[in-house]
Amino acid sequence: MVMFGLPLAAVLLSLVVKPAAEPAPSHGGLDPAVGACWQGHGLHVVLTAEATPTESVACEVPHQLETVAVGHVPKALARRDAPPQRAELMGEFAGCGRTAGEYLGADWRTLDVSLLLFAPTAEQWQAGARWYRCDVVALGGDIDSVRDREGSVHGDPAGHGPSNDLTLNCAVRFVADDEWAGTKRTPCTEPHDMEFAGVAESAAPAFPETAAARDAAFGDQCRDRALAYTAMPGDLMRGRAVTVGFLPTGEPSTWPGGDHYGRCWVFLPHPVTVSIRGAGDLPA
């Protein structure tokens, strides 16, 4: 049985990447600073509302978003009287993602984060602002929650990869009414019943709202990722009751902006205390 989680959650024309710095005010025509942290005030405000978070805070205090790149809107949009909606910035998402990976120390899709684009507020737009922000949101221990974070999401200062607390590896799955309801990441040496197997990308024009649509969008790719990850033949995987789940990296409001990805997970029939990556079978 394949179970599905609830969704959380192109080229930059003028991308400016600056070293992490103290958060700067973002008023009028001033560009936000890369490395600035912001209060998002909850999952739904962060991921579904168009309103741009403007409450800048020090990254050492609890916050929900961090700016990883800043760009400038295309000229056709810049001439308008009002700022663009998130969906109108979809041409910037791929470049934003690449730059986010450099900032985070790994592909953002392989980490426990979501990536969002924000345009200036109406007031900032009228004052001359024509930037857009690429922000990262750290996801919570619950699959469809945003967590407050203390400290930057910037990758390991020594250049050895991303922050350890953002890495997706092994986890414990919570199920309610036969539905995948939540996840708690845990070391692979601790009892766990799911492991991250990779990323899938969908060409579907609309966000996959139903289980069937999510299977059409990500299922084949994620099953391939699971086979490669476990090195288990398909017949053996089915015989061992190892199944596959997939979770969109965003939700309906982020899909038009280019967030067409899903994270692939291998679901195990019982907890294990060693990773099954490349194992070829479940541990005895």
Protein Blocks (a to p, Z undefined) as FASTA:
>chain_A
ZZddddehiddfbdcddddddddddehjbccdehiacdeeiaklmmmpmbdcfbdcdfkb
ccfbdcfbdcdddfklmmpmbdcdfklmmmmmmmmmmmmmmmnopafklpccdddddddd
fklmmnopacdcdddddddfbfkbccddedjfbdcfklnaccfklpccbdcdddeehiaf
bdcdddfkbccfbdcfbdcddfbfbdcfbfklmmmmmmmmmmmmmmmmnopafklmmmno
pacddddfbdfklmmnopacccdddddfbdcfbdfehnlpacZZ
